[in-house]
Amino acid sequence: MEKKEISLFVKCPLCGKSLMDDELLLNNKPSVRVNIQTKKERGVLHLCSTYGCTLKKIGITVEEGEVVEMFCPHCNKELNINENCPECEAPMVAFVIRAGGVVNICSRNGCTAHHIKFKDVADEMSKFYYEYGF
């Protein structure tokens, strides 16, 4: 069976605006654009929107293992949630999936932990399956 790639379209959980960047493609799909801050500087991070893909483009220097703060490029509010990564204990960051649910990713550079959560499983899974055609 061929593995199906899912490109997620995400938005800010705080202001509801799209985080998708059609101009910078990763894995031939629009990337997810967020502003980031390290202890030394601020910059832009583009993440691959294909679920499970770890491609990224970072506009500043971020050391391997360094935890970054992520911000919405529209409302400038921090995207961290009150949950730590199950693999490395760094703060998790949340993006709302347009089709329903939330994808959480780790804020530590180099950690690939991520997962999708659904609040109303039946309703949001139905929307998700409709959008992505399973």
C-alpha positions, 0 to 999 in steps of 0.5 A: 500500500502506498503511503499517503502524504497529508499536507495540513493547512494550519492557522493561529489558535489565537487570532485564527489567521492562516499560517500558510506561506504559498511563496516558500514551498517545502516538499512542494507544498506551502510552508507554515510560517512563524516568527521565532525568538532565541536568547540572542535574536528574532527571525522567521521559521518555515516548517514543512506542512506535510505531516511527519516531514521534518524539513524546515528553513530557519532565517537565523542561527538556532543551535541544535537542541536549543528551545525557541519561542514561536509567535504568530506572524499576524497577532505576534502572540506566543504559540506555546501551550501548557504541555511539555514534549513527551520526548524531551520536556521542551514546551509544545507549540500548537497550530489549529488544523483548518479541517479540525483538530490541533497539531502540536510540535516540539519547540526544541530544534532537532526534536521531531516530536509531534501529534494531532489532537481532536477535541470532539473526535467524531465531528473533527475526524469526520471533517479531517477525513472529508478534507484529506480523503481517507 
